[in-house]
Amino acid sequence: MHLNPPNYRIFAKIERLRFMEQNWKEAALNASRKLNLINETVINNVLSKLADKIMENMNVLLSANQIDLNTMDKSNPMYDRLQLNEARLTDIASDIRKVASLPSPLNKTLEEKALANGLNLRKMTVPFGVIGIIYEARPNVSFDVFSLCFKSGNVCVLKGGTDAYNSNCAIVKLIQSVLTEYNLDINTIHLMPAGREATAELMDAVGYVDLIIPRGGSGLINFVRDNSRVPVIETGAGVVHTYFDETGDIVKGAAIINNAKTRRVSVCNALDCLLINEKRLADLPALCEALAKSKVVLEADNKAMTFLNSRYPIELLKKADENTYGTEFKDYRMGIKTVSNIDAAIAHISKYGSKHSECIITQDVNVADKFQKEVDAACVYVNAPTSFTDGAQFGMGAEIGISTQKLHARGPMALPELCSYKWLINGDGQIRK
């Protein structure tokens, strides 16, 4: 079955009306109770069918996405995140099939014991229930979130960015068409209308939404954390550093820095600031040479600037200011800071980092060990780029985000991290004295 390309516009209007007229919170809560009873085979079949539908309906998805793209300047670094194409949709379908093939994270016995009084206790994995996702202009997130939430038995409520609303409408309609084929509740996935009112209502849905995960820049994450009455797991904001140590290898370092910065500048694991040991400043031009090919603007301190002048394109050099350090650029820009030693590098990261991903380039195992022990971040690398911070790269399958906090989950959040647990206690008439 193919979807009619123009229908997503009507669907967007219907979703707005449905949001205003029905109690979406009750609908999501009821859907979560039903979802908890669905057989794992059915869940896997739905995901496989969805992957097939993506391939069959590329024209619909790309048509909707093009409307969103037409409203954004191509020079905007977020344009790349917003854009869907046949290759990306093919990859999304492949990721969904991968999720379907993964073992279910539900109903796993984490602990079991018998008490002296005869009570039997089991600690079992269970879904959270209803998970709200507030995210920016990344329509691929809609597919990722649904597949992971559905596989882990959770209803998902999506609040995407206005920039991607047409894309998200087409995506949700496609997902709901598959749910309908399997006689499942379409409220298993909800798309909130564009606008701040819907965001506020989602963040206030205590008793209906169990968890909210914001995905985006620090502004979005801070807003959700500071204003939500529903529990929040912070993900996504990445102010990422790489420290080139006194014993760092130039060849390895240049490749690592270039990959971390230019692979995809708009993602949260992209490099924002290079810290360089002052004893290696003479090697800075060689470390940055490849960046010039991508036209990366370097915002350097005075010491670094001295070694870059005449060795790096002058039009791509800028003096660092108070806004350079601690900024998640999401662009072809990078800060450079000269430090005296590893302690100064760690202190800089402690002050300006976002606890996402940090890296050291060094040949000294003791220095590497010190860095990994003392740097407070979800992912700490030695001689490898931060671009590897990704659930799929970690062998976890798809991910719902990178948690930068310490409660419940830290780092890439995959299926196991979308579960909570409960205790099941079986007795035979025992009473407590």
N, C-alpha and C positions, 0 to 999 in steps of 0.2 A: 504494500500500500504506500503510495506517494502522497505527500501533503500538497495541498494547493498553494503555490507560492504567495499569492496575495493575502492568505488567511491570517498570517501572523499579525497584521495590522488590526484586524477585527479582534483577534485574540487579546491583544494589548488592552483594547477598550473593555473587553469582557472581564479581564483580570482586575481592572480598576473597579468595575462595578461589583464584581464578586467580593473584592476586598472591603468595599464600603457596606454592602448589603448583608453579608453573612458573618457569623462569628468565626472568623478564620482560626482563632486560637482553639476553640472547641474542636473544629474540624481537624486541625493538626494533631491535637491530643488524642482524638478518637482513632485517627489513622495510625498513630504510633502503637496503640494497643493491638490493632489488627496486624500490623507489620510484624510484631513480635511472635505471631503464630504462623507465619508463612514458612513453608518448607524451604530448606537451603537449595534444593534442586530448582525450585521455581524461581528463586532469587537469581541464580546463575543463568537460567534460561532467559529471564527478562533482560539481564545485562547483555547477553549475547545477541538477543534480538535488537536491543538498542544500538549496538555496534553496527549491525546490518542496516538498520534504518538510517544511521548517519551516512553511510556510503550511498544509500539509495536516494537520499534527500539533500545531497550537497548543494544543489541549485537553490533550494529554499533557504538553507542556512547562510549561504554566501550572499544571496540577495538581501536578506535582512541585515547581515553584517555590513554590506556596502552602504546602506542607508546611514548607519552609524559612522562609518569611515568618512562619509561625505561631509560630516559636521566637524571633523577634526583636521587640523593642519598636519600635513605629512611630516613636517619638521619637528613636530612634537614627539619626544621620545616615547610617549604613551601610545603613539600610533601603532607601534610594533606589537604592543600587548593587546591592543584592541583588534588587530587584524586576524581574520581567519582566512585560510586558503585550503586548497585540496590536500596539500601535503600535511598541514596541521590537523585537518579533520580526519585524515587517514591515521595519523598518529594517535589522535584522541580515541578513535574507534579501537585501535590496537591496545591502548591503555585500559579501556573498559573491558576488553576481552581478558586482559591480564588480571584485572581485579576479579572477574568471574572465576578465574582458575585458581585464585588464592584460597587457602583454607579459611573457613569461617572463624572469626575471632570469638564467636558467641558460645555460651554454655560450656566453657572450659573450666575445669576444676583447678583453681589456683592453690587451694589448701583443703585438706579434709582431716578431721580428727574426731575421736570419740572421747567424751568426758567420763570421769569416774561415775557420774550419776546416770550414765547410759544415753545421754543426749548425743546425737550424731550431728556434727557441724560440717557444712561444705561452703566454701567460698567460691562463688561462680561468676564468670564474666557475663554481663548483661549490657544492653544498649543504654545510652543516656536517655533516649526517648525522642525529644525534639531538639534539633540543633539549628540555631540561626547563624547564617553567614552574611556578614556585611563586607562588601568588597568593591573594588574600583573597576575600571574599564578592562576587565579580563574575562570575556565570555567563555573561554575554555574552563574557567573555574566552575561554571555551572554544571558542566558534564562531570568534572572531577569530583565535586562535592556530592552530586547525586549518586554516582557509582559507589563511592566510599561509604556514604551514609546508608544507602540501601543495603549494601553487603553487610554492614554492621548493625542492621536492624533499626536505624534511626530515620525519622522523618526530617527533611531539611526544609528550612524556610530561607529563601534567598532574597537578599536586598543588595542587588548589584548597582553599579554606578549608572547615572543617567546616560552617560556616553554610550553605554552598551545595551540600552533597554530594548531596542528592536531585536538585537541578536539574542538576548536572553528570552524574549517572548517566543521566538521561533524555536529555541532549544527546549524550553519547558513544554511547549505544545507537542513537540516531537516525543519527549519523554512520557507525557501523559497519554499520548496515543498508544504507546507500548503498554503502559499500565492498564489501559482500558481493554486491550486485546487479551490480557490475562485476568480480567475481571478483578483488578486490584483498585484500591481507593486512589483516585487522582490527587487527593490531598496529601499523599505521601511526599509530594514536592509542592511547595508554595512559592510563587514569585510575588514579592511585594511590589506595589506601584513605585514609580519614581517619586522622589521628593522626600523632604526631611520629616514630614509627619509620619510616614510609614516607618522610617528609621526609629523615631521616638517611640512609636507603639511597640515595635519589636523589642526594643531595649527595656520596655516597661512590662513585658509579658511574663511577670512572675507567676509561677504555678502552671504555666502552659509551655514555656520554652525553658529547657533545662540548661542550656549552654549557648553562649554566643562566641563565635570566632571571627574577629575582624581580620581581613587580609588587605593590606595596602601600605601606604606610607605612614610615617610616625604621626602625622596630623590626624589621620583617620583612627589609628589605633589608640592614641591618647584620648581622643574624643569619646570613643566607645567605652574605654576603660573608666573614664571619669564620670560618664553619664548613665551607664547601664545599671539597672537594678537586677538584671539577670547575671549570673556568674560569667566571667570572661576569661578566655585563654588568649593571651597576646601572641600574635604571630606576624611575621613578615618584615617589620621594619629592620633594615640592615644598614648600619653604619660600619662598614667593613674595613679592616686594616690588614696590611702585610708589612712585617718588619724584616728588612734585609740586614742581617747580622754581620758582625765583623768577619766571620768565617764563611759567609754566604757564597755559593757558587754562581758566577755571573751567567753562565749559559742556562742553568736551571732557573735562576732568578728572573731573567728576562722573559723566558717562556711562561713562567707562572704568573708574573705580573701582567703580561699582555693578555693571557687567557682569562684571568680573573676580572680584568677591566673591560675587555672588548667583546667577549663572547656574546653577551647580551647585556647591554648597559642598563636596561630598565628593570632588571630583576633584583630581588632583595639580596642575593649572594654576590653581586657585583662589587668589585673593589672601589673604595672611595678615597682611601688615603694610604700612601706609601710612606712608611717610616724607615729612614736609612741611617745606619750607624755612621757617625761623622768620619770615621777612619776609612770609609768606603765611598766617600763623595766623588772621588775621581772616576768611579765606575758608574755613576748615575746616568750619564748620557747613553752608555751602552745598555743599561737596564731599561731605558725609556725609548730606545731607538724604534722599536716596532710600534709603539703607541702613536708615533707621528704619522704612520701610514693610515691610521684610523682617524687622524685629526683630533686626537685627544688633547684638550686644553689642560695644561698643568698649572696649578696654583701653588707655587713654591715659596718657601721661606727664603730669607736673604742668603744663607749659606748655600742652599741647594741652587738658588738662582745663579750664583757665581759660577757654578760648574756647568749649568745648562745653557747659559748665554753663549751664542755662536755655535752651540752643539745641538740645539733643538730649534725648530722653526720659531722665529721670534713672534709671529702672529698667534702662536699657540701657547705662549708663555704669559703668565699673569702672576703678580705678586700676591701671596696669600694674605688674607685679612681675617677679621674676627669671625666671619661667616664660613670660612673654608673648613675648619676642623669641626667635626660633629655633624656634617651635612651628608645626607644620603642623596647623591647627585642624580641618579637615574638618568644619566646623560654622559656624553663623551667629555667628562671633566674629572679631574682627580687632584687631590691635595698631596703635597709632599712636605714632610716634616723631618728635619735633622734632629737626631737624638744622640746622646753621649754614650749610652750603653743599654743593655736589655732592661734594666730597672726603669730607666726613663721611658723606654718604649711601652712597658707594661703600665706605667703610671699614665701615659697619654691614652692608652686604650681604655683604662679604667675610667678616665674622665670623659672621653668622647664616644666610646663604643656603645652599641645597643644590645650587647650580649647575644649576638647572632652568630657570626663566624669570624674568626681571626686566624692569621697565618704567620709563621716565622720561616725564613729561609736561612738555614745555618748548616754547617758541617760539624758543629760541636754538640755531641749528644747530651752533655750536661746542661748546656744552654737551652737545648730543645726541651729537655725534661722540665727545667725551671719554668719555661714559657707555658707549657701545657698544664702545669700544676697551678700556676699563679693567675693565668688569664681567666677571667670569669665570663665564659661564653658557652653557648650550646654546642658549638663545634669549633675545635681548636686544631689547626693543621700544622704539620711540619713538612716543608718541601713539597707541597701540593696546593693547587689553587682552591680558593673558597667556592669556585663554581661547582664543585662537587657536592655542595650542601643541597641535597635533593633526595626525596624518598626513593625514587626509582634508581638513582645512582648508588644509594645505600643498600639496594637489593630488597627494599620494602614494598615494591610495587608503587602505585600512585600515592600521592600524599595530599593532605588537606591544608597543609601549611607548615611553617617552621616555627615552633614555639620558642620564644625567647625568655620564658619565665621558668620557674623551678617547681611549681606545684603541678601535680598530675603528669604532665608531659613536658619534655624538653627536646629541642631539635625537630627533625622531620616527624610529623604526625601521620601515621598510616592507620591501618585497620585496628590494631590492638589499642591504639591511643584514643579511638572513638568509642571505647567501652568503659563502663564502670564495673562495679561488682556488687553483689549482695550475698548475705549469709543465708543459707537454707538450713533450718534446724529441725530435725525429726526426733520426736520423743514417743513415749509410750505411757503418758499419764504422770510424768514426774512433776512435782511442785517444788518451789523454792522455799526453804525454811526461813 
